[in-house]
């Protein structure tokens, strides 16, 4: 444990000695541990860098130990920050490498914003690349259950994207609730911060990345033929609108705490509906047999959950989510 946190054996011994006998100075600690004073000073330098010792307020020329609980917390925080920094470095390196490789060959994008990806392997390679390059958001219609290998590849790519801060929303068919493999994938997705809903029927499989690229089947009746990558804004706009419409009417997975926390209850839906019809807080409160103060409190909570700064914005977002 101490080695993992960056502590050497002697550092830990010096720290423990100072904790047990705070009156000892460098010379006394060196004599106690039978090492040279310069060695103790080197240990103190490392402990100071790790914020496990600090300058004494009583004697500014001496060190004193930091409270062990606070010291370990600081040390763990440093380790956590360093881990996050390295993860971001790895993510940036991967994305830069993918961009270099993408520009070094392969089929060129057609001027009309449509590229054909023949065969399942080509389609999956492109999906993996787009997922790796994603910066903001990935939207998916999962219109069928997937093989175990495809689910595992998707899980790895999605987890890496979520760790980089990419938002992921997926809509699948209700039937996946009875498929253990797919259900396991969805649970892993939700556990890492993704959102997942289901509906009775989906128009077509699709994946939207950063609202700038869409993958759809070349032939919806035969996924083995490959996919089309669309990038023209005129093609993307109706597909984005379609996703939002389906998402708004889809049901969260039972037990999805991240989703359940945001789905309005019956009273909140009724208030949203009345306000959308033009009612004021006061008149809506009368209809719901609650006080105007309660109506305003409920609306403030809804605004916060929707991330809305005004009633108008809240109404738009609530409608998009299918709440009204």
C-alpha positions in Angstrom: 0.0 0.0 0.0 2.7 2.5 1.0 4.8 1.7 -2.2 1.7 2.3 -4.3 1.2 5.7 -2.7 4.8 6.7 -3.3 6.2 6.0 0.1 9.5 4.1 0.7 10.0 2.0 3.8 12.2 4.5 5.5 9.8 7.3 4.8 7.0 5.4 6.5 9.3 4.7 9.5 10.3 8.4 9.8 6.7 9.4 9.6 5.7 6.9 12.3 8.6 8.0 14.6 7.6 11.7 14.3 4.0 10.7 15.0 4.9 8.7 18.1 7.6 11.1 19.4 6.9 14.6 18.0 9.6 16.3 20.1 12.4 14.6 18.2 14.4 16.6 15.8 16.4 15.5 12.7 19.5 14.6 14.7 17.5 12.6 17.3 15.5 10.7 14.6 18.7 9.9 12.8 20.3 8.5 16.0 17.1 6.6 16.8 17.0 4.9 13.4 20.8 4.6 13.0 21.0 6.5 9.7 22.7 9.7 8.6 20.9 13.0 9.3 21.1 13.8 5.5 19.1 10.6 4.9 16.4 11.8 7.3 16.3 15.2 5.6 15.8 13.4 2.3 12.9 11.5 3.8 11.4 14.7 5.1 11.7 16.3 1.7 9.7 13.4 0.2 7.1 13.5 3.0 6.8 17.3 2.6 6.2 16.9 -1.1 3.5 14.3 -0.4 1.9 16.8 2.2 2.4 14.3 5.0 4.5 16.7 7.1 4.4 20.5 7.3 6.4 23.3 8.8 5.8 23.6 12.6 3.9 26.7 13.7 5.7 26.5 17.1 9.2 26.1 15.7 9.3 27.2 12.0 12.7 25.6 11.5 11.3 22.1 12.2 8.7 19.8 10.6 5.6 18.4 12.2 3.5 15.5 11.0 0.1 16.1 9.4 -2.9 14.3 11.0 -2.7 10.7 9.6 -6.3 10.7 8.3 -5.9 14.1 6.6 -2.5 13.1 5.3 -3.7 9.9 3.7 -6.7 11.6 2.2 -4.4 14.2 0.6 -2.1 11.5 -0.7 -5.0 9.5 -2.2 -6.3 12.7 -3.8 -3.0 13.3 -5.4 -2.9 9.7 -6.7 -6.4 10.1 -8.1 -5.6 13.4 -9.8 -2.5 11.8 -11.4 -4.5 8.8 -12.6 -7.1 11.1 -14.2 -4.3 13.1 -15.9 -2.8 10.0 -17.3 -6.2 8.7 -18.5 -6.7 12.0 -20.4 -3.3 11.8 -21.9 -4.0 8.2 -23.1 -7.3 9.3 -24.5 -5.8 12.2 -26.4 -3.0 10.0 -27.8 -5.5 7.4 -29.0 -7.7 10.0 -30.7 -4.7 11.7 -32.3 -3.5 8.3 -33.6 -6.9 7.5 -35.0 -7.0 10.8 -36.8 -3.6 10.2 -38.3 -4.6 6.7 -39.5 -7.9 7.9 -40.8 -6.1 10.3 -43.0 -3.6 7.9 -44.3 -5.8 5.8 -46.5 -9.1 4.0 -46.9 -12.2 5.0 -48.9 -12.6 8.7 -49.4 -15.8 10.5 -48.3 -18.1 11.2 -51.2 -19.0 14.8 -51.9 -22.7 14.2 -51.3 -22.1 13.2 -47.7 -22.7 9.4 -48.2 -20.1 6.7 -47.8 -20.8 3.0 -48.4 -19.2 0.6 -45.9 -19.5 -2.9 -47.5 -19.9 -5.8 -45.1 -20.3 -6.2 -41.4 -16.6 -5.9 -40.6 -16.2 -2.6 -42.4 -19.3 -1.2 -40.6 -18.0 -2.3 -37.2 -14.6 -0.9 -37.8 -16.1 2.5 -38.7 -18.3 2.4 -35.6 -15.4 1.7 -33.4 -13.4 4.6 -34.9 -16.3 7.0 -34.6 -16.9 5.9 -31.0 -13.2 6.4 -30.2 -13.2 9.9 -31.8 -16.5 11.0 -30.2 -16.2 14.2 -28.2 -19.8 15.0 -27.0 -22.5 12.5 -27.6 -23.5 9.1 -29.0 -27.1 8.2 -29.8 -28.1 4.7 -30.7 -31.2 2.8 -31.9 -30.5 -0.9 -31.0 -33.1 -2.6 -33.2 -32.1 -6.2 -32.5 -30.1 -8.3 -30.0 -26.4 -8.5 -30.7 -23.8 -11.4 -30.6 -21.8 -11.6 -27.4 -18.6 -10.5 -29.2 -20.3 -7.4 -30.6 -21.7 -6.6 -27.1 -18.3 -6.9 -25.5 -16.7 -4.6 -28.1 -19.5 -2.1 -27.7 -19.1 -2.2 -23.9 -15.4 -1.5 -24.1 -15.8 1.4 -26.5 -18.8 2.9 -24.7 -17.0 2.6 -21.3 -14.0 4.4 -22.6 -16.2 7.1 -24.2 -18.1 7.6 -20.9 -14.9 8.0 -19.0 -13.9 10.8 -21.4 -17.2 12.6 -20.6 -19.1 11.6 -23.8 -22.8 11.3 -23.1 -24.5 8.1 -24.4 -28.2 7.5 -24.9 -29.5 4.2 -26.3 -33.0 3.1 -27.2 -33.6 -0.7 -27.7 -36.5 -2.9 -28.2 -38.5 -4.1 -25.2 -37.5 -7.6 -26.0 -33.9 -7.0 -24.7 -35.3 -7.1 -21.2 -35.6 -10.9 -21.6 -32.1 -11.3 -23.1 -29.5 -11.8 -20.4 -26.5 -10.9 -22.5 -27.9 -7.6 -23.8 -29.4 -6.8 -20.5 -25.9 -7.2 -18.9 -24.5 -4.8 -21.5 -27.1 -2.2 -20.7 -26.6 -2.5 -16.9 -22.8 -1.9 -17.5 -23.6 1.1 -19.7 -25.9 2.6 -17.1 -23.5 1.9 -14.2 -20.9 4.0 -16.0 -23.3 6.9 -16.5 -25.0 6.0 -19.8 -28.7 6.2 -20.3 -30.8 3.4 -21.7 -34.5 3.1 -22.6 -36.7 0.7 -24.5 -39.7 0.8 -26.9 -42.0 -1.7 -28.5 -40.8 -0.9 -32.0 -37.9 1.0 -33.7 -37.9 2.4 -37.3 -34.3 1.3 -38.1 -30.9 0.7 -36.4 -28.8 3.8 -36.3 -25.9 5.4 -34.5 -25.4 9.2 -34.3 -22.0 10.5 -33.2 -21.6 14.1 -32.2 -24.6 15.0 -34.3 -22.3 15.1 -37.3 -22.1 11.5 -38.4 -24.8 8.8 -38.7 -24.4 5.1 -39.5 -27.5 3.3 -40.9 -27.8 -0.1 -42.5 -27.3 -0.3 -46.2 -30.2 -2.7 -46.3 -32.4 -2.9 -43.1 -33.5 -6.4 -44.1 -29.9 -7.7 -44.3 -27.3 -6.2 -41.9 -24.6 -8.3 -43.5 -24.5 -6.0 -46.5 -22.9 -3.2 -44.5 -23.8 0.4 -43.6 -24.0 3.9 -44.9 -22.2 6.7 -43.2 -24.1 10.0 -43.6 -22.7 13.4 -42.8 -24.7 15.9 -44.8 -26.7 18.2 -42.5 -29.8 17.8 -44.5 -29.7 14.0 -44.0 -28.8 14.3 -40.3 -31.5 16.7 -39.2 -34.6 14.4 -39.7 -32.7 11.4 -38.1 -31.8 13.5 -35.1 -35.4 14.7 -34.8 -36.6 11.0 -35.1 -34.2 9.9 -32.3 -35.5 12.7 -29.9 -39.1 11.8 -30.6 -38.6 8.1 -29.9 -36.4 8.8 -26.9 -39.1 11.0 -25.4 -41.6 8.2 -25.6 -39.3 5.3 -24.5 -39.4 3.7 -21.0 -36.3 3.6 -18.8 -35.1 0.3 -17.6 -36.7 -0.7 -14.3 -34.3 0.1 -11.5 -32.3 2.6 -13.5 -31.7 5.1 -10.7 -30.2 7.7 -12.9 -33.3 7.8 -15.1 -35.9 7.2 -12.3 -34.6 10.2 -10.5 -35.5 12.4 -13.4 -38.8 10.9 -14.6 -41.7 13.1 -13.3 -44.4 11.7 -11.1 -48.1 12.1 -11.8 -48.5 15.4 -10.0 -45.5 16.9 -11.8 -46.7 15.8 -15.2 -50.1 17.3 -14.5 -48.5 20.6 -13.5 -46.3 20.7 -16.6 -49.4 20.0 -18.8 -51.4 22.8 -17.2 -48.5 25.3 -17.5 -48.1 24.2 -21.2 -51.8 25.1 -21.7 -51.1 28.6 -20.5 -52.1 28.4 -16.8 -50.2 30.5 -14.2 -48.8 29.0 -11.1 -51.8 30.1 -9.2 -54.5 28.8 -11.6 -52.6 25.5 -12.0 -52.4 25.2 -8.2 -56.2 25.6 -8.0 -56.7 22.8 -10.6 -54.3 20.5 -8.6 -55.7 21.4 -5.2 -52.3 22.6 -3.9 -51.0 25.9 -2.8 -49.4 28.3 -5.3 -46.2 28.1 -3.2 -46.2 24.3 -3.6 -46.7 24.7 -7.4 -43.7 27.1 -7.6 -41.6 24.7 -5.5 -42.4 21.8 -7.8 -41.7 23.8 -10.9 -38.4 24.9 -9.5 -37.4 21.3 -8.9 -38.5 20.4 -12.5 -36.4 23.3 -13.9 -33.4 22.0 -12.0 -33.8 18.4 -13.2 -34.3 19.6 -16.8 -31.4 22.1 -16.6 -33.7 24.8 -17.8 -33.3 28.5 -16.9 -36.9 29.6 -17.8 -40.4 28.2 -17.9 -40.3 28.3 -21.7 -37.1 26.4 -21.9 -38.4 23.9 -19.4 -41.5 23.4 -21.5 -39.4 22.7 -24.6 -37.2 20.2 -22.8 -40.2 18.5 -21.1 -41.9 18.1 -24.5 -38.8 16.7 -26.1 -38.5 14.1 -23.3 -42.2 13.1 -23.6 -43.1 14.4 -20.2 -46.1 16.4 -21.6 
